Amino acid sequence: MDSAFHEMTTALGFDQAALPAHGVFATPLRDAGATFHAPARPNAHLDLSVRITRMGTSSFSLGYAFTDTGRAIAEGREDRVCVRQEADGGITKAPLPPKIRALLETYRD
């Protein structure tokens, strides 16, 4: 799921390396989980879809669906938060930049 998130943001034009230009240091995971519905076949090529399920002031949630030839294999979720780096090296939450919010909206339910 993490890899799919990074591929999605790169396709949208704001990979992690580009975030500082938007006033954000990173979008780390706050929580993640998955529910498994059926086993996948050995060496199966799973299809993965991703959507934004929630947008907050500084955080957002993603939902993932894994399928194998149309059969539900698993569902996953991630909660991410925008953070900025402080002068002392620590991090604090940061508002989701409007441009990034608009780009993420294209994946909204």
Salt bridges, closest charged atoms under 4 A:
ASP2 OD1 - HIS6 NE2 3.28
ASP2 OD1 - ARG80 NH2 2.40
ASP31 OD2 - ARG77 NH1 3.15
ASP68 OD1 - ARG41 NH2 2.61
ASP68 OD2 - ARG71 NH2 3.91
GLU75 OE2 - HIS37 NE2 3.11
GLU78 OE1 - ARG80 NE 3.23
GLU86 OE2 - ARG84 NE 3.49
GLU105 OE2 - ARG108 NH1 3.35
ASP109 OD1 - ARG51 NE 3.00
